[in-house]
Amino acid sequence: MITTLFFLAALMVGVPIGVCLCLSGAVYILSIGSPVLFQSFPMQMFGGVDSYGLIAIPLFILIGEIMNSGGITRRLVDLSMAFIGSVKGGLAYVNILANMLVSSIIGSATAQVAIMSQVMVPEMEKQGYDKTFAAGLTVYGGMLGPIIPPSVMFVVYSVLAQVAVGDMLIAGILPGVLLTVLFFVVIALMGFVYNYPRSEKRTLAQRARTVVQASPTLLIPIIIVGSILSGVANPTESAAVGALVSALVGRYVTKEFRFSAMPAILLRSAIYSAIVLFLVAAAAVFSWLLIYGKVPQMVAAWVQTVAHDPVTFLLLTNVILLVIGTVIDGIPGLIMTAPILLPIATEVYHIDPRHFGVVIVVNLVLGLMTPPVGLSFFVASAVTGAKPGKMFIVTLPFFIISCVALVMLSLFPSLSLGLLK
């Protein structure tokens, strides 16, 4: 109880989540009167990041930074527009499709929302869309970032769950496609009701020219995802190759990337990577003390009195994680909850850890779009000036369909594991 109160108090006054986890661990050790455990404290932190799979995180972050600097994002948007055509609500479809393509490179929801809000919202406003709707739609498009590979959250989960990073990345493909299709359905229905404007008409020659100009940018996701699916490279190796290809495409194809910008890019990538990896190190200490205090066993005993089968457990987990996700960012939420819930899912209810990983990640990502915090809405608001609360209201159908997708993923493991069989 002392540890929990300290953790909540520290969190409420704005102490970074990684520091909260470490300090709470120290408070717990002092409260049980076992200072000898402090000798294992640094070893547990080091052990948390002593994993080859975690090298993929800074590399994926580096890819996103290079891609943004090289003008690759804009060309992926142009490519999406060439495919969609002049259908009603066409630019809304383009928003989601472009987000799906960018997701296969960036792998972070908030970073993707920040980038795509700058690209898509002004263009949608220009064609007659409400700015609030355009910004809100971009937020839900950014939801695909941590789901479609590469995904920083899946890499972190794979280390926590001790499962293959490649398996987790592949498990995210079908859920990402499912969400994209469901978002398309919502756009079609809303476009019929609200009479969305049609996209600008383009001749066949203009579309062909756009495809030819933008197609080389597809090399990046094709190489990253293709090398993992084919078994040619593991996720870390594919991320390294992807970073190289991103730099070459940005320099010699789009011709907007400059090698002189690399020091600043590397610095930004290093800072963000350090934040994520410190969270992972702090989580290792947190998990170690949870196990020492037999917290998973106590939670498991309570859960079994409420949930008598795997489906009920997953639905209960969805509710718990959705509440947690409303106030805590994705990776910290994953780090806090996975060590407690994963042993229950696998040992008590015999749920495949990869399936559970997809459910927990999608759930926490959805929390980024859920009040009272809804971090992604605040990111979009900072970029576009639209009001976060109004964004949530006008895009409520996308939240509802995301919840439907989450229930589908919980009920049907094949939607996560289909490509792994």
C-alpha positions as CSV (number, residue, x, y, z in Angstrom):
1,M,0.0,0.0,0.0
2,I,2.9,2.4,0.9
3,T,4.5,1.7,-2.5
4,T,1.3,2.2,-4.4
5,L,0.5,5.5,-2.7
6,F,4.0,6.7,-3.3
7,F,3.9,5.7,-7.0
8,L,0.5,7.5,-7.6
9,A,1.7,10.6,-5.7
10,A,4.9,10.8,-7.7
11,L,3.0,10.3,-11.0
12,M,0.4,13.0,-10.1
13,V,3.1,15.6,-9.4
14,G,4.7,15.0,-12.8
15,V,7.7,12.7,-12.0
16,P,8.6,10.9,-15.2
17,I,7.2,7.4,-15.3
18,G,10.6,5.7,-15.5
19,V,11.8,7.5,-12.4
20,C,8.5,6.7,-10.7
21,L,9.1,3.0,-11.3
22,C,12.7,3.1,-9.9
23,L,11.8,5.2,-6.8
24,S,8.7,3.0,-6.1
25,G,11.0,0.0,-6.2
26,A,13.3,1.6,-3.7
27,V,10.4,2.5,-1.4
28,Y,9.1,-1.1,-1.6
29,I,12.6,-2.5,-0.6
30,L,12.8,-0.1,2.3
31,S,9.2,-0.8,3.4
32,I,9.8,-4.6,3.7
33,G,13.1,-4.1,5.5
34,S,15.3,-5.9,3.0
35,P,18.1,-3.4,2.0
36,V,20.2,-6.3,0.7
37,L,17.9,-6.2,-2.4
38,F,19.5,-2.9,-3.4
39,Q,22.6,-4.9,-4.4
40,S,20.6,-6.5,-7.2
41,F,18.9,-3.2,-8.3
42,P,21.5,-2.1,-10.9
43,M,21.9,-5.7,-12.2
44,Q,18.2,-5.9,-12.8
45,M,18.2,-2.6,-14.7
46,F,21.1,-3.7,-16.8
47,G,19.5,-7.1,-17.5
48,G,16.3,-5.3,-18.7
49,V,18.1,-3.7,-21.6
50,D,20.7,-6.4,-22.2
51,S,18.8,-7.8,-25.2
52,Y,19.8,-7.9,-28.9
53,G,16.2,-7.3,-29.9
54,L,16.1,-3.9,-28.3
55,I,18.7,-2.6,-30.8
56,A,15.8,-2.4,-33.3
57,I,14.2,0.5,-31.3
58,P,16.8,3.2,-32.0
59,L,17.1,2.0,-35.6
60,F,13.3,2.2,-36.2
61,I,13.3,5.7,-34.7
62,L,16.3,6.7,-36.9
63,I,14.3,5.5,-40.0
64,G,11.4,7.7,-39.1
65,E,13.7,10.8,-38.6
66,I,15.4,10.2,-42.0
67,M,12.2,9.6,-43.8
68,N,10.7,12.8,-42.5
69,S,13.8,14.8,-43.4
70,G,13.9,13.3,-46.9
71,G,10.4,14.3,-47.9
72,I,9.4,10.6,-48.2
73,T,6.2,11.2,-46.2
74,R,4.8,13.6,-48.7
75,R,5.5,11.2,-51.6
76,L,3.7,8.4,-49.8
77,V,0.7,10.7,-49.5
78,D,0.9,11.5,-53.2
79,L,1.0,7.8,-54.0
80,S,-2.1,7.2,-51.9
81,M,-3.9,9.9,-53.8
82,A,-3.0,8.3,-57.1
83,F,-4.5,5.0,-56.0
84,I,-7.7,6.4,-54.4
85,G,-8.9,8.6,-57.3
86,S,-11.7,11.1,-57.2
87,V,-14.3,9.3,-55.0
88,K,-16.5,11.0,-52.5
89,G,-14.5,11.5,-49.3
90,G,-11.4,10.6,-51.3
91,L,-8.9,12.6,-49.2
92,A,-10.2,11.0,-46.0
93,Y,-9.4,7.6,-47.5
94,V,-6.0,9.0,-48.6
95,N,-5.4,10.1,-45.0
96,I,-5.9,6.5,-43.7
97,L,-4.0,4.8,-46.5
98,A,-1.1,7.2,-46.3
99,N,-1.0,6.6,-42.5
100,M,-0.9,2.9,-43.2
101,L,2.1,3.3,-45.5
102,V,3.9,5.6,-43.1
103,S,3.1,3.2,-40.2
104,S,5.3,0.6,-41.9
105,I,8.2,2.9,-41.4
106,I,7.7,5.1,-38.3
107,G,6.2,2.7,-35.7
108,S,5.1,5.3,-33.1
109,A,1.6,6.7,-32.8
110,T,2.4,10.2,-31.4
111,A,5.3,10.8,-33.8
112,Q,3.1,9.7,-36.7
113,V,0.2,12.0,-35.6
114,A,2.6,14.9,-35.4
115,I,4.1,14.3,-38.9
116,M,0.8,13.5,-40.7
117,S,-1.1,16.4,-39.1
118,Q,1.3,18.8,-40.8
119,V,0.9,17.1,-44.1
120,M,-2.8,16.0,-44.3
121,V,-4.9,18.6,-42.3
122,P,-4.0,21.7,-44.4
123,E,-4.7,19.7,-47.6
124,M,-8.0,18.4,-46.3
125,E,-9.0,22.0,-45.2
126,K,-8.1,23.3,-48.6
127,Q,-10.6,20.8,-50.2
128,G,-13.5,21.7,-47.8
129,Y,-13.2,19.3,-44.9
130,D,-13.7,20.6,-41.4
131,K,-10.3,21.1,-39.7
132,T,-11.5,19.4,-36.5
133,F,-12.6,16.3,-38.4
134,A,-9.4,16.2,-40.5
135,A,-7.2,16.4,-37.3
136,G,-9.3,13.7,-35.5
137,L,-9.1,11.4,-38.5
138,T,-5.3,11.8,-38.6
139,V,-5.2,10.8,-35.0
140,Y,-7.0,7.5,-35.7
141,G,-4.7,7.0,-38.7
142,G,-1.8,7.4,-36.4
143,M,-3.2,4.5,-34.3
144,L,-1.8,2.2,-37.0
145,G,1.7,3.2,-36.2
146,P,2.3,0.9,-33.2
147,I,0.4,-1.9,-34.8
148,I,1.7,-2.3,-38.4
149,P,5.4,-3.3,-38.3
150,P,7.8,-1.9,-37.4
151,S,6.5,-1.2,-34.0
152,V,8.4,0.0,-31.0
153,M,5.7,-1.2,-28.6
154,F,5.8,-4.8,-30.1
155,V,9.6,-4.8,-29.7
156,V,9.3,-3.8,-26.0
157,Y,6.6,-6.4,-25.4
158,S,8.6,-9.1,-27.1
159,V,11.4,-8.4,-24.6
160,L,9.0,-8.4,-21.6
161,A,7.3,-11.6,-22.8
162,Q,10.4,-13.3,-24.0
163,V,8.9,-14.1,-27.4
164,A,10.5,-13.6,-30.9
165,V,10.5,-10.0,-32.0
166,G,9.8,-11.1,-35.6
167,D,6.7,-13.1,-34.5
168,M,5.3,-10.0,-32.7
169,L,5.9,-7.7,-35.7
170,I,4.2,-10.2,-38.1
171,A,1.3,-10.6,-35.7
172,G,0.6,-6.9,-36.1
173,I,0.0,-7.0,-39.9
174,L,-3.5,-8.5,-40.0
175,P,-4.8,-6.3,-37.1
176,G,-3.4,-3.3,-38.9
177,V,-5.1,-4.2,-42.2
178,L,-8.4,-5.0,-40.3
179,L,-8.4,-1.5,-38.7
180,T,-7.7,0.1,-42.0
181,V,-10.6,-1.7,-43.7
182,L,-12.9,-0.8,-40.8
183,F,-11.9,2.8,-41.0
184,F,-12.7,2.8,-44.7
185,V,-16.1,1.5,-44.0
186,V,-16.8,4.3,-41.5
187,I,-15.5,6.9,-43.9
188,A,-17.9,5.5,-46.6
189,L,-20.9,5.7,-44.3
190,M,-20.0,9.2,-42.9
191,G,-19.3,10.4,-46.5
192,F,-22.8,9.3,-47.5
193,V,-24.3,11.1,-44.5
194,Y,-22.2,14.3,-44.5
195,N,-21.6,14.5,-48.3
196,Y,-17.8,14.8,-48.1
197,P,-16.1,16.5,-51.1
198,R,-14.6,14.5,-53.9
199,S,-10.9,14.4,-54.4
200,E,-9.4,16.4,-57.2
201,K,-9.7,14.6,-60.5
202,R,-6.5,13.4,-62.0
203,T,-5.9,12.1,-65.5
204,L,-4.5,8.6,-66.0
205,A,-1.2,10.1,-67.1
206,Q,-1.0,12.3,-63.9
207,R,-1.6,9.2,-61.8
208,A,1.0,7.2,-63.7
209,R,3.5,10.0,-63.3
210,T,2.8,10.2,-59.5
211,V,3.2,6.4,-59.1
212,V,6.5,6.4,-61.0
213,Q,7.9,9.3,-58.9
214,A,6.7,8.0,-55.5
215,S,7.2,4.2,-56.0
216,P,10.9,4.1,-55.0
217,T,9.8,5.3,-51.5
218,L,8.0,1.9,-51.1
219,L,11.3,0.2,-51.1
220,I,11.6,1.1,-47.4
221,P,8.6,-0.7,-46.0
222,I,9.0,-3.5,-48.6
223,I,12.6,-4.2,-47.5
224,I,11.8,-3.9,-43.7
225,V,8.6,-6.0,-43.7
226,G,9.6,-8.3,-46.6
227,S,13.0,-9.3,-45.1
228,I,11.3,-10.2,-41.8
229,L,8.4,-12.2,-43.4
230,S,10.8,-14.0,-45.8
231,G,13.2,-14.9,-43.0
232,V,16.1,-13.2,-44.8
233,A,16.8,-10.9,-41.9
234,N,15.7,-10.6,-38.3
235,P,14.0,-7.3,-37.2
236,T,17.2,-5.7,-36.0
237,E,19.0,-6.4,-39.2
238,S,16.0,-5.3,-41.3
239,A,15.9,-2.0,-39.3
240,A,19.6,-1.4,-40.0
241,V,19.1,-2.0,-43.7
242,G,15.9,0.1,-43.7
243,A,17.8,3.0,-42.2
244,L,20.4,2.8,-45.0
245,V,17.8,2.5,-47.7
246,S,15.9,5.5,-46.2
247,A,19.0,7.6,-46.4
248,L,19.8,6.6,-50.0
249,V,16.2,7.1,-51.2
250,G,16.0,10.5,-49.4
251,R,19.4,11.6,-50.9
252,Y,19.3,10.2,-54.4
253,V,15.6,9.8,-55.2
254,T,13.6,12.5,-53.4
255,K,16.9,14.6,-53.2
256,E,15.7,16.4,-50.1
257,F,17.8,14.5,-47.5
258,R,21.3,15.9,-46.7
259,F,24.0,13.9,-45.0
260,S,25.0,17.1,-43.2
261,A,21.7,16.8,-41.3
262,M,22.8,13.4,-39.8
263,P,24.3,14.7,-36.6
264,A,21.0,16.4,-35.6
265,I,19.0,13.4,-36.7
266,L,21.2,11.0,-34.7
267,L,20.9,13.3,-31.7
268,R,17.1,13.3,-31.8
269,S,17.0,9.6,-32.4
270,A,19.4,9.0,-29.4
271,I,17.4,11.1,-27.1
272,Y,14.1,9.4,-27.9
273,S,15.8,6.0,-27.8
274,A,17.3,6.7,-24.4
275,I,13.9,7.6,-23.0
276,V,12.3,4.4,-24.2
277,L,15.2,2.2,-23.1
278,F,15.3,3.8,-19.6
279,L,11.7,2.9,-19.3
280,V,12.5,-0.7,-20.2
281,A,15.3,-0.8,-17.7
282,A,13.0,0.6,-15.0
283,A,10.4,-1.9,-15.9
284,A,12.8,-4.7,-15.3
285,V,13.2,-3.6,-11.7
286,F,9.5,-3.1,-11.4
287,S,8.8,-6.6,-12.7
288,W,11.4,-8.2,-10.5
289,L,9.9,-6.6,-7.4
290,L,6.3,-7.6,-8.5
291,I,7.4,-11.2,-8.7
292,Y,9.3,-11.0,-5.4
293,G,6.1,-9.6,-3.7
294,K,4.0,-12.3,-5.4
295,V,1.7,-9.7,-6.9
296,P,0.9,-11.7,-10.1
297,Q,-0.2,-14.6,-8.0
298,M,-2.5,-12.4,-5.9
299,V,-4.0,-10.7,-9.0
300,A,-4.4,-14.1,-10.6
301,A,-6.4,-15.4,-7.6
302,W,-8.7,-12.4,-7.8
303,V,-9.1,-12.6,-11.6
304,Q,-10.1,-16.3,-11.5
305,T,-13.0,-15.5,-9.2
306,V,-14.3,-13.1,-11.8
307,A,-13.2,-14.6,-15.2
308,H,-13.8,-18.4,-15.6
309,D,-12.6,-18.7,-19.2
310,P,-10.1,-17.0,-21.6
311,V,-12.7,-14.9,-23.4
312,T,-14.0,-13.4,-20.2
313,F,-10.5,-12.8,-19.0
314,L,-9.6,-10.9,-22.3
315,L,-12.7,-8.8,-22.2
316,L,-12.0,-7.9,-18.5
317,T,-8.4,-7.1,-19.5
318,N,-9.7,-4.8,-22.3
319,V,-11.7,-2.8,-19.8
320,I,-8.8,-2.5,-17.3
321,L,-6.3,-1.6,-20.0
322,L,-8.6,0.9,-21.6
323,V,-9.0,2.7,-18.3
324,I,-5.2,2.7,-17.7
325,G,-4.5,3.8,-21.3
326,T,-6.7,6.9,-20.8
327,V,-4.2,8.4,-18.3
328,I,-0.8,6.7,-19.2
329,D,1.1,6.6,-22.5
330,G,1.4,3.4,-24.4
331,I,4.9,2.2,-23.6
332,P,4.8,3.0,-19.9
333,G,1.3,1.4,-19.7
334,L,2.7,-1.7,-21.4
335,I,5.6,-1.9,-19.1
336,M,3.4,-1.5,-16.0
337,T,0.7,-4.0,-16.9
338,A,2.4,-6.8,-19.0
339,P,4.4,-8.2,-16.1
340,I,1.3,-8.6,-14.1
341,L,-1.2,-9.8,-16.7
342,L,1.0,-11.9,-19.0
343,P,1.7,-14.7,-16.5
344,I,-2.0,-14.9,-15.8
345,A,-2.9,-15.0,-19.5
346,T,-0.4,-17.7,-20.4
347,E,-0.3,-19.9,-17.3
348,V,-3.9,-19.7,-16.0
349,Y,-5.9,-19.3,-19.3
350,H,-3.3,-20.7,-21.7
351,I,-3.6,-17.8,-24.1
352,D,-0.8,-17.5,-26.8
353,P,1.5,-14.7,-25.6
354,R,1.7,-13.3,-29.1
355,H,-2.1,-13.1,-29.3
356,F,-2.2,-11.5,-25.9
357,G,0.5,-9.0,-27.0
358,V,-1.6,-7.8,-29.9
359,V,-4.6,-7.3,-27.7
360,I,-2.7,-5.4,-25.0
361,V,-0.9,-3.2,-27.5
362,V,-4.0,-2.3,-29.5
363,N,-5.8,-1.6,-26.2
364,L,-3.2,0.7,-24.9
365,V,-2.9,2.5,-28.3
366,L,-6.7,3.0,-28.2
367,G,-6.2,4.6,-24.8
368,L,-4.2,7.4,-26.6
369,M,-7.5,8.4,-28.3
370,T,-9.6,8.1,-25.1
371,P,-10.5,11.0,-22.7
372,P,-9.8,12.4,-20.2
373,V,-6.2,12.5,-21.5
374,G,-6.2,11.3,-25.1
375,L,-2.5,12.2,-25.7
376,S,-2.7,11.8,-29.5
377,F,-5.6,14.4,-29.6
378,F,-3.4,16.9,-27.7
379,V,-0.5,16.2,-30.2
380,A,-2.8,16.9,-33.1
381,S,-4.2,20.0,-31.4
382,A,-0.7,21.4,-30.8
383,V,0.0,21.0,-34.6
384,T,-3.3,22.1,-36.0
385,G,-5.0,24.3,-33.4
386,A,-8.2,22.1,-33.3
387,K,-9.7,21.5,-29.9
388,P,-9.0,18.0,-28.5
389,G,-12.5,17.4,-27.0
390,K,-14.3,18.4,-30.2
391,M,-12.0,16.2,-32.2
392,F,-13.1,13.2,-30.1
393,I,-16.8,14.0,-30.5
394,V,-16.7,14.4,-34.3
395,T,-14.7,11.2,-34.8
396,L,-16.6,9.2,-32.3
397,P,-17.6,6.5,-34.9
398,F,-13.9,5.7,-35.4
399,F,-13.6,5.1,-31.6
400,I,-16.6,2.8,-31.7
401,I,-15.3,0.8,-34.6
402,S,-11.9,0.6,-33.0
403,C,-13.5,-0.9,-29.9
404,V,-15.3,-3.4,-32.2
405,A,-12.0,-4.3,-33.8
406,L,-10.5,-4.8,-30.3
407,V,-13.3,-7.2,-29.3
408,M,-12.8,-9.1,-32.6
409,L,-9.1,-9.5,-32.0
410,S,-9.9,-10.8,-28.5
411,L,-12.4,-13.3,-29.7
412,F,-10.6,-14.6,-32.8
413,P,-6.8,-15.4,-32.2
414,S,-6.5,-16.2,-35.9
415,L,-6.7,-12.4,-36.7
416,S,-3.4,-12.0,-34.9
417,L,-1.7,-15.4,-35.5
418,G,-3.0,-16.1,-39.0
419,L,0.4,-15.3,-40.7
420,L,2.4,-17.2,-38.1
421,K,0.9,-20.6,-38.8
